[in-house]
Amino acid sequence: MDGTVVAVSRNGEYSFTKPNREGITLLAGLGVEGDVHAGVTVKHRSRVARDPSQPNLRQVHLIHEELFTEVAREGFTVEPGRLGENVTTRGLDLLALPTGTLLHLGDTAVVEVTGLRNPCRQIDDFQAGLLKQVLGRDENGNVVRKAGIMSVVRTGGQVRPGDPIRVELPAEPHRALEPV
């Protein structure tokens, strides 16, 4: 169940997309060094407006490259960093991981999975109709979110494309991911 880092991205300014980088530095308890969403408390504008003292459970956003292939079949072109993620992965079913999973990225960095990204309308501003591809309902009417997962940094370190990702599941019983 291990994977690989395909790309890493960060942006020091509020913008939907994040430029790809040769590497990023994860800072324990804060997030991605130099990224606008780094910090102990929430940085997402709508969450800050509600309560700026909330803990930041969205320090590092990961998304699976396989999603780009899936939406390409429907005519959309998405590349790493374009949906605002910090780490693009391959070979790992991020959406199936339980809350509390530890992801070991590269040699030293470790992030703890906190929940699902809740896709917003900005995705349609990026490409009209794309939101429907990453947010829908299953055959039972349950909401399905595919726009990646959120995490917090437990151990800092450098992360680069090509780095391995090792999965460490939490003790059972596992809790399914919910939006954070």
KOLVEX-486043 format. One record per residue (C-alpha): residue number from 0; y, z, x. Coordinates in nm, 4 decimals, padded with zeros to 6 digits. Each point is the difference from the previous one (the first is absolute). Example, Ala and Ser with C-alpha at 12.3 -4.5 7.8 and 13.67 -1.06 7.14 Angstrom:
BEGIN
{0,{-00.4500,00.7800,01.2300}},
{1,{00.3440,-00.0660,00.1370}},
***
This chain:
BEGIN
{0,{00.0000,00.0000,00.0000}},
{1,{00.2324,-00.0398,00.2984}},
{2,{00.2706,-00.2642,00.0283}},
{3,{00.2630,-00.1561,00.2223}},
{4,{00.3797,00.0027,00.0120}},
{5,{00.1226,-00.3571,-00.0612}},
{6,{00.3753,00.0619,00.0203}},
{7,{00.2545,00.2808,00.0221}},
{8,{00.3484,-00.0063,-00.1508}},
{9,{00.3092,00.2159,-00.0291}},
{10,{00.3595,-00.0322,-00.1117}},
{11,{00.2883,00.2367,00.0676}},
{12,{00.1899,-00.1315,-00.3037}},
{13,{-00.0867,00.0005,-00.3680}},
{14,{-00.1595,-00.3366,-00.0647}},
{15,{-00.3051,-00.1061,-00.1965}},
{16,{-00.1650,-00.1651,00.2982}},
{17,{-00.0581,00.1416,00.3479}},
{18,{-00.0009,-00.2061,00.3200}},
{19,{-00.3242,-00.0066,00.1984}},
{20,{00.0077,00.1760,00.3364}},
{21,{-00.2111,00.0027,00.3149}},
{22,{-00.0653,00.3670,-00.0699}},
{23,{00.1248,00.2995,-00.1965}},
{24,{00.0127,00.3692,00.0834}},
{25,{-00.1236,00.2462,-00.2604}},
{26,{00.1650,00.3430,00.0106}},
{27,{-00.1963,00.2992,-00.1326}},
{28,{00.1437,00.1232,-00.3297}},
{29,{00.2654,-00.2716,-00.0108}},
{30,{-00.1400,-00.3524,-00.0113}},
{31,{00.0852,-00.3157,00.1915}},
{32,{00.2644,00.0489,00.2674}},
{33,{00.3038,-00.2132,-00.0848}},
{34,{-00.1128,-00.0707,-00.3576}},
{35,{00.2327,00.0730,-00.2903}},
{36,{-00.2787,00.1848,-00.1857}},
{37,{-00.0730,00.2471,00.2818}},
{38,{00.0707,00.3645,-00.0736}},
{39,{-00.1356,00.3286,-00.1286}},
{40,{00.1523,-00.0519,-00.3458}},
{41,{-00.0045,-00.3111,-00.2219}},
{42,{00.1965,-00.3046,00.1123}},
{43,{-00.0828,-00.2476,-00.2774}},
{44,{00.3299,-00.0464,-00.1854}},
{45,{-00.1297,00.0614,-00.3538}},
{46,{-00.1825,00.3168,00.1098}},
{47,{00.3042,00.1296,00.1893}},
{48,{00.2065,-00.0487,-00.3180}},
{49,{-00.2481,00.2174,-00.1954}},
{50,{-00.0512,00.2764,00.2558}},
{51,{00.0918,-00.0429,00.3678}},
{52,{-00.1901,00.3164,00.0964}},
{53,{-00.3452,-00.1426,-00.0903}},
{54,{-00.2416,-00.0231,00.2932}},
{55,{-00.0384,-00.3504,00.1398}},
{56,{-00.3554,-00.1051,-00.0862}},
{57,{00.0913,-00.3625,00.0778}},
{58,{00.0673,00.0139,00.3751}},
{59,{-00.2312,-00.2902,00.0891}},
{60,{-00.0904,-00.2842,-00.2377}},
{61,{-00.3258,-00.1856,00.0699}},
{62,{-00.1119,-00.3185,-00.1705}},
{63,{-00.3174,-00.2046,00.0391}},
{64,{00.0320,-00.3576,00.1253}},
{65,{-00.2750,-00.1003,-00.2446}},
{66,{00.2581,00.0387,-00.2804}},
{67,{00.1990,-00.2881,00.1518}},
{68,{-00.3068,-00.2240,-00.0245}},
{69,{-00.0564,00.1089,-00.3604}},
{70,{00.3567,-00.0799,-00.1113}},
{71,{-00.0031,-00.3274,00.1976}},
{72,{-00.2707,-00.1246,-00.2401}},
{73,{00.2625,00.0399,-00.2739}},
{74,{00.2632,-00.1947,00.1969}},
{75,{00.1888,00.2831,00.1736}},
{76,{00.0775,00.0155,00.3709}},
{77,{00.0197,00.3507,00.1428}},
{78,{-00.0047,00.0916,00.3673}},
{79,{-00.0115,00.3383,00.1768}},
{80,{00.3107,00.2128,-00.0510}},
{81,{00.1246,-00.2065,-00.2937}},
{82,{-00.0990,00.2618,-00.2617}},
{83,{00.1678,00.2778,00.1982}},
{84,{-00.3123,00.1417,00.1636}},
{85,{-00.0035,00.1585,00.3449}},
{86,{-00.3649,-00.0733,00.0835}},
{87,{-00.1999,-00.3033,-00.1126}},
{88,{-00.3764,00.0534,00.0242}},
{89,{-00.3142,-00.2127,-00.0076}},
{90,{-00.3592,00.0904,-00.0853}},
{91,{00.0739,00.3258,-00.1776}},
{92,{00.0009,00.0596,-00.3778}},
{93,{00.3161,00.2106,-00.0028}},
{94,{00.0131,00.0276,-00.3796}},
{95,{-00.3467,00.1585,-00.0141}},
{96,{00.0811,00.2803,00.2442}},
{97,{00.0273,00.3509,-00.1433}},
{98,{00.3132,00.2139,00.0260}},
{99,{00.0026,00.1919,00.3267}},
{100,{-00.1817,-00.2644,00.2045}},
{101,{00.1063,00.0010,00.3640}},
{102,{00.0571,-00.3382,00.1619}},
{103,{-00.0098,00.0008,00.3795}},
{104,{00.2218,-00.2878,00.1153}},
{105,{-00.0329,-00.1110,00.3599}},
{106,{-00.0503,00.2599,00.2722}},
{107,{00.1779,00.3055,-00.1430}},
{108,{00.1828,-00.0521,-00.3301}},
{109,{-00.1432,00.1532,-00.3184}},
{110,{00.1339,-00.0403,-00.3535}},
{111,{-00.1197,00.1796,-00.3127}},
{112,{-00.0269,-00.2088,-00.3162}},
{113,{00.2149,00.1501,-00.2775}},
{114,{-00.0294,-00.2589,-00.2781}},
{115,{00.0667,-00.3467,-00.1341}},
{116,{00.3211,-00.1932,00.0274}},
{117,{00.1429,-00.0484,-00.3465}},
{118,{00.1166,-00.3651,00.0002}},
{119,{00.3551,-00.0526,-00.1251}},
{120,{00.1940,-00.2940,-00.1427}},
{121,{00.1383,-00.0838,00.3448}},
{122,{-00.3315,-00.1753,00.0603}},
{123,{00.0993,-00.2563,-00.2649}},
{124,{00.3421,-00.0320,00.1659}},
{125,{-00.1882,-00.0921,00.3191}},
{126,{-00.2216,-00.2569,-00.1802}},
{127,{00.0171,-00.0437,-00.3760}},
{128,{-00.3330,00.0849,-00.1654}},
{129,{-00.1431,00.1860,00.3009}},
{130,{00.0314,00.3416,-00.1651}},
{131,{-00.2594,-00.1047,-00.2588}},
{132,{-00.2406,-00.0732,00.2866}},
{133,{00.0282,00.3493,00.1525}},
{134,{00.0404,00.2045,-00.3188}},
{135,{-00.2221,-00.0556,-00.3003}},
{136,{-00.2718,00.1474,-00.2179}},
{137,{-00.3765,00.0015,00.0285}},
{138,{-00.2450,-00.0817,-00.2814}},
{139,{00.0358,00.3581,-00.1327}},
{140,{00.3787,-00.0164,-00.0119}},
{141,{00.0520,00.2226,00.3056}},
{142,{00.2946,-00.0817,00.2266}},
{143,{-00.1067,-00.1586,00.3302}},
{144,{00.2385,00.0182,00.2960}},
{145,{-00.0770,-00.2258,00.2986}},
{146,{00.3197,00.0226,00.2082}},
{147,{-00.1427,00.2302,00.2649}},
{148,{-00.0141,00.3690,00.0748}},
{149,{00.2385,00.2641,00.1288}},
{150,{-00.0582,00.2598,00.2678}},
{151,{00.1574,00.2710,00.2130}},
{152,{-00.0229,00.0258,00.3778}},
{153,{-00.2217,00.2860,00.1209}},
{154,{-00.0111,-00.1001,00.3689}},
{155,{00.2528,-00.2287,00.1600}},
{156,{-00.0636,-00.2916,00.2295}},
{157,{00.0437,-00.3693,00.0631}},
{158,{-00.1512,-00.2574,-00.2361}},
{159,{-00.0303,-00.3685,00.0866}},
{160,{-00.1604,-00.3106,-00.1485}},
{161,{-00.3664,-00.0139,00.0980}},
{162,{-00.0398,00.3792,00.0056}},
{163,{-00.3142,00.1340,-00.1648}},
{164,{00.0155,00.2145,-00.3132}},
{165,{-00.2592,00.2740,-00.0339}},
{166,{-00.0513,00.1631,-00.3402}},
{167,{-00.0661,00.3734,-00.0385}},
{168,{-00.0784,00.0896,-00.3612}},
{169,{00.0960,00.3432,-00.1364}},
{170,{-00.2551,00.2515,-00.1210}},
{171,{-00.1444,-00.0662,-00.3431}},
{172,{00.0718,-00.0029,-00.2844}},
{173,{00.2248,-00.2990,00.0647}},
{174,{00.3168,-00.0515,-00.2044}},
{175,{00.0919,-00.3553,-00.0981}},
{176,{00.3408,-00.1266,00.1111}},
{177,{00.2903,00.0365,-00.2402}},
{178,{00.3526,-00.1412,00.0318}},
{179,{00.2381,00.1942,00.2246}},
***
